[in-house]
Amino acid sequence: MPLPLPAPLRDLGRTLLDMALPPRCLGCGTLVSDPGALCPDCFSGITHLTRPYCEQCGHPFPVGGLSGPGTLCADCLGDPPAFSRARAVWIYDEGSKPLILRFKHADRTDAAPAFARWMSRAGAELITDSPVLVPVPLHPRRLWHRRYNQAALLSQSLARIEGLEHRPLALVRSRATASQGHKGQTGRWSNVRGAFAMTKPEQVEGRPVILVDDVMTTGATLNECAKVLLRGGAARVDALVLARVPLDVSE
């Protein structure tokens, strides 16, 4: 295993790289001070998800509404999801959507480490007891077309930041499903039912698990994955995503 470079050499290498390839904003491309950063205009255009929100699914509550520690939304009270908690960095809206779509469909894989740093902060309360990170899988056919799984890139980067186990093959999508993009809530839940399977249950048995994905809409995919992981022996399943869609906004 190669020895790490001394700090002065790392700093010199970073300086030379920045001179050759100056860091640019992930949003608009303007010059910024650090790689993976957003310029002030792009940063201010994104809605960061902070409390008050449902303590289980993370759905935001109106500011000033009736909420407090442990408050759950009506959906979680009536029909709790299989995952214990879900957290997100941003609201999926016109500010965050272009960033995520470029990452997901336009080969902007270089954004994964920066996104994972934000996810590390947003999910700090989940990252306890040495959880295993499991990305939401793509079906092999879709993975072949897209060439990468954006959830796995986020999970891998987060594992490096936090020093956690990354298990991208613990869960597979065993059945190809239609895109969730234009389906309603009922259609999304039925579309993913029975679509996932465990291949390596020993990797999660008795361990807390964090499911990682890019966007959460109704929570149908995360819920189905959590059910499979719990049946496979996971001690607990939480979910951590880059952005989530408010329940009254279609994706």
C-alpha positions as CSV (number, residue, x, y, z in Angstrom):
1,M,0.0,0.0,0.0
2,P,1.6,3.3,-1.0
3,L,2.4,5.8,1.7
4,P,0.4,9.0,1.8
5,L,2.1,12.1,0.4
6,P,3.4,14.7,3.0
7,A,1.0,17.6,3.4
8,P,3.4,20.1,1.7
9,L,3.6,17.9,-1.4
10,R,-0.2,17.5,-1.5
11,D,-0.7,21.3,-1.2
12,L,1.8,21.9,-4.0
13,G,0.1,19.3,-6.2
14,R,-3.3,21.0,-5.5
15,T,-1.9,24.4,-6.3
16,L,-0.4,23.2,-9.6
17,L,-3.7,21.4,-10.5
18,D,-5.8,24.5,-9.8
19,M,-3.4,26.6,-12.0
20,A,-3.9,24.1,-14.9
21,L,-7.6,23.4,-14.3
22,P,-9.1,26.1,-12.1
23,P,-12.1,24.8,-10.1
24,R,-15.5,25.8,-11.4
25,C,-18.9,26.0,-9.9
26,L,-20.9,22.8,-10.3
27,G,-23.9,24.8,-11.3
28,C,-22.9,27.6,-13.7
29,G,-19.3,26.9,-14.4
30,T,-17.9,30.2,-13.0
31,L,-14.6,30.1,-11.2
32,V,-14.7,29.2,-7.5
33,S,-12.2,28.8,-4.8
34,D,-12.4,25.1,-4.2
35,P,-13.2,22.0,-6.4
36,G,-16.8,20.8,-6.0
37,A,-18.0,24.2,-4.7
38,L,-21.0,26.3,-5.8
39,C,-20.8,30.0,-6.4
40,P,-22.8,32.3,-4.1
41,D,-25.6,32.7,-6.7
42,C,-26.0,29.0,-7.3
43,F,-25.8,28.2,-3.6
44,S,-28.4,30.7,-2.7
45,G,-30.8,29.3,-5.4
46,I,-30.9,25.9,-3.7
47,T,-33.4,25.1,-0.9
48,H,-31.5,23.3,1.9
49,L,-33.8,20.9,3.8
50,T,-33.7,21.8,7.5
51,R,-36.1,21.2,10.4
52,P,-39.0,21.2,10.9
53,Y,-39.6,18.0,9.0
54,C,-41.2,14.6,9.7
55,E,-38.7,12.8,11.9
56,Q,-39.3,9.5,10.0
57,C,-39.6,10.3,6.3
58,G,-38.0,13.7,6.4
59,H,-40.9,15.4,4.6
60,P,-40.6,19.2,5.3
61,F,-43.3,20.9,7.5
62,P,-44.4,24.5,6.9
63,V,-42.2,26.8,9.0
64,G,-44.2,28.0,11.9
65,G,-46.6,25.0,11.7
66,L,-47.4,22.7,14.6
67,S,-44.3,20.5,14.9
68,G,-41.8,19.5,17.5
69,P,-39.3,16.8,18.5
70,G,-40.5,13.4,17.3
71,T,-43.3,14.8,15.2
72,L,-44.4,12.6,12.3
73,C,-46.4,13.4,9.2
74,A,-49.8,12.0,8.6
75,D,-48.5,9.4,6.1
76,C,-46.0,8.0,8.6
77,L,-48.5,7.9,11.4
78,G,-51.1,6.1,9.2
79,D,-48.8,3.7,7.3
80,P,-45.2,3.9,8.5
81,P,-42.4,3.1,5.9
82,A,-40.0,0.2,6.5
83,F,-37.1,2.5,6.9
84,S,-36.6,4.1,10.3
85,R,-35.5,7.6,9.1
86,A,-34.9,9.4,5.9
87,R,-32.8,12.5,5.5
88,A,-32.0,14.7,2.5
89,V,-29.7,17.6,1.7
90,W,-32.0,19.7,-0.5
91,I,-35.5,20.1,-1.7
92,Y,-35.8,18.9,-5.3
93,D,-36.8,22.0,-7.1
94,E,-35.7,24.3,-9.9
95,G,-32.5,25.2,-8.0
96,S,-31.3,21.7,-7.3
97,K,-32.8,19.9,-10.3
98,P,-30.3,20.9,-12.9
99,L,-27.4,19.9,-10.7
100,I,-28.8,16.4,-10.1
101,L,-29.9,15.8,-13.7
102,R,-26.4,16.6,-15.0
103,F,-25.0,14.3,-12.4
104,K,-27.5,11.6,-13.2
105,H,-27.7,11.8,-17.0
106,A,-24.8,13.9,-18.3
107,D,-21.7,12.2,-17.0
108,R,-21.0,14.8,-14.3
109,T,-19.7,12.1,-12.0
110,D,-17.0,14.5,-10.8
111,A,-19.7,16.0,-8.6
112,A,-20.1,12.9,-6.5
113,P,-17.5,13.7,-3.8
114,A,-18.9,17.2,-3.3
115,F,-22.5,15.9,-3.1
116,A,-21.3,13.2,-0.6
117,R,-19.8,15.9,1.7
118,W,-23.2,17.6,1.9
119,M,-24.9,14.3,2.5
120,S,-22.4,13.5,5.3
121,R,-23.5,16.7,7.1
122,A,-27.2,16.2,6.4
123,G,-27.1,12.6,7.6
124,A,-24.9,13.0,10.6
125,E,-27.5,11.6,13.0
126,L,-27.8,8.5,10.9
127,I,-24.1,7.8,10.7
128,T,-23.7,6.1,14.1
129,D,-22.9,2.5,15.1
130,S,-20.8,1.9,12.0
131,P,-23.6,1.5,9.5
132,V,-23.2,-0.3,6.2
133,L,-23.8,1.8,3.1
134,V,-25.9,0.2,0.4
135,P,-26.8,2.1,-2.8
136,V,-30.2,1.7,-4.5
137,P,-29.3,-0.6,-7.4
138,L,-30.1,-0.2,-11.1
139,H,-31.2,-3.1,-13.2
140,P,-28.3,-4.4,-15.3
141,R,-30.0,-3.3,-18.5
142,R,-30.3,0.3,-17.3
143,L,-26.8,0.3,-15.9
144,W,-25.5,-0.8,-19.3
145,H,-27.2,2.1,-21.0
146,R,-26.3,4.7,-18.3
147,R,-22.8,3.2,-17.7
148,Y,-22.8,4.1,-14.0
149,N,-25.1,4.0,-11.0
150,Q,-25.3,7.5,-9.5
151,A,-26.5,6.1,-6.2
152,A,-23.4,3.9,-6.0
153,L,-21.1,6.8,-6.8
154,L,-22.6,8.8,-3.9
155,S,-22.4,5.8,-1.6
156,Q,-18.8,5.1,-2.5
157,S,-17.8,8.8,-1.9
158,L,-19.7,8.9,1.4
159,A,-18.0,5.7,2.5
160,R,-14.6,7.3,1.8
161,I,-15.4,10.4,3.8
162,E,-16.9,8.6,6.8
163,G,-14.6,5.5,6.8
164,L,-17.7,3.2,6.4
165,E,-18.3,-0.1,4.6
166,H,-19.7,0.3,1.1
167,R,-21.6,-2.7,-0.1
168,P,-22.8,-2.0,-3.7
169,L,-23.7,-5.7,-4.4
170,A,-25.6,-6.5,-1.3
171,L,-28.9,-5.6,-3.0
172,V,-29.8,-6.0,-6.6
173,R,-32.7,-5.0,-8.8
174,S,-33.9,-8.4,-9.9
175,R,-36.7,-7.2,-12.1
176,A,-36.6,-4.4,-14.7
177,T,-39.1,-1.6,-13.9
178,A,-40.5,1.2,-15.9
179,S,-39.3,4.7,-15.1
180,Q,-41.0,6.2,-12.1
181,G,-40.8,9.7,-13.6
182,H,-44.4,10.1,-14.7
183,K,-46.2,7.8,-12.4
184,G,-48.4,8.8,-9.5
185,Q,-47.9,7.7,-5.9
186,T,-49.9,4.4,-6.3
187,G,-48.2,3.6,-9.6
188,R,-44.8,4.1,-8.1
189,W,-45.4,1.8,-5.2
190,S,-46.8,-1.0,-7.4
191,N,-44.1,-0.5,-10.0
192,V,-41.2,-1.4,-7.6
193,R,-43.0,-4.1,-5.6
194,G,-40.9,-7.3,-5.7
195,A,-38.2,-5.6,-7.8
196,F,-35.3,-6.0,-5.4
197,A,-33.5,-9.0,-3.9
198,M,-30.6,-9.7,-1.6
199,T,-27.5,-11.4,-3.0
200,K,-25.2,-11.1,0.0
201,P,-27.2,-11.0,3.2
202,E,-24.1,-11.7,5.3
203,Q,-22.9,-8.2,4.4
204,V,-25.8,-6.6,6.3
205,E,-26.9,-9.3,8.8
206,G,-27.2,-7.8,12.3
207,R,-25.9,-4.4,11.1
208,P,-27.5,-1.0,10.7
209,V,-27.8,0.0,7.1
210,I,-28.0,3.3,5.3
211,L,-29.7,3.2,1.9
212,V,-28.2,5.8,-0.4
213,D,-30.0,7.3,-3.5
214,D,-30.0,10.6,-5.4
215,V,-33.7,11.6,-5.2
216,M,-36.6,10.6,-3.0
217,T,-40.1,11.3,-4.3
218,T,-42.8,9.2,-2.7
219,G,-40.3,6.9,-0.9
220,A,-41.6,3.8,-2.7
221,T,-38.2,2.6,-4.0
222,L,-36.5,3.2,-0.6
223,N,-39.4,1.5,1.2
224,E,-39.2,-1.6,-1.0
225,C,-35.4,-1.8,-0.6
226,A,-35.7,-1.4,3.2
227,K,-38.2,-4.3,3.4
228,V,-35.8,-6.6,1.5
229,L,-32.8,-5.5,3.7
230,L,-34.8,-6.1,6.9
231,R,-35.9,-9.5,5.7
232,G,-32.2,-10.2,5.0
233,G,-31.3,-9.5,8.6
234,A,-30.4,-5.8,8.7
235,A,-30.7,-4.5,12.3
236,R,-32.2,-1.2,11.1
237,V,-32.5,0.7,7.8
238,D,-32.2,4.4,7.3
239,A,-32.2,6.3,4.1
240,L,-30.0,9.2,2.9
241,V,-30.6,11.1,-0.3
242,L,-29.3,14.1,-2.1
243,A,-32.7,15.7,-2.6
244,R,-36.3,14.9,-1.9
245,V,-39.5,16.0,-3.6
246,P,-42.2,17.6,-1.4
247,L,-45.2,15.3,-1.5
248,D,-47.4,17.9,-3.2
249,V,-44.9,18.5,-6.0
250,S,-44.5,16.0,-8.9
251,E,-41.1,15.1,-10.1
